[in-house]
Amino acid sequence: MKTVRNNKSVTSFLNNVEHPKRREDSFEILELMKEVTGEKPAMWGDSIIGFGSYEYKYASGREGEWMLVGFSPRKQNLTLYIMDGFDGYTDLLGKLGKYKNGKACL
């Protein structure tokens, strides 16, 4: 897996986000996620900031480590990653306005 936790600087990464509003929003999300999770942020790969981690092992024997929550200021949109999924958050999602989501990303 190429997206693994590393020691790259979260602050440097966010300072290089081109879109000013996305950069500003990213720093706010960074602070919110630190507060809510109680975890320190870490870079995962080149473009995801993650908080906390868990180990997994598939029946096939493949195993790895992944973040509990995270986000990425992509060129088109900010993406939030909630590994537990969004099934229990229908009411909150209804308050967001326009969005797209998958099983664990918003």
C-alpha positions, 0 to 999 in steps of 0.5 A: 500500500502506498498510502502509509503514515509518514513523518512529513510536515502537516503544516508545510503540506497545508501551507502549500494548498493553492486555493486560499479558502480551501487552505483556510478551511483545512487549518480549521478542520485540522484544529477541529479534528485534533480537538475531537479525536485527542490525537496528533495529526500525521501525514498519510501518503502525500495528501491525507492528514490522519488522526489515530490509527488501527490495524486490520487483517483480511481473511486473505492474510493481507494486513496493514494500518490505517487512520481512524479519521482524516481529511485531504484538501483535494484540488476540487473539494475537501474530502473527509475520511471517517472509517466508521462510516456515515450510517448513523449520521443521517440527520447531520448530513442533512444539514450540510447542503450539497455533498457526495459521500461513499462508505467512508469518505465525504 
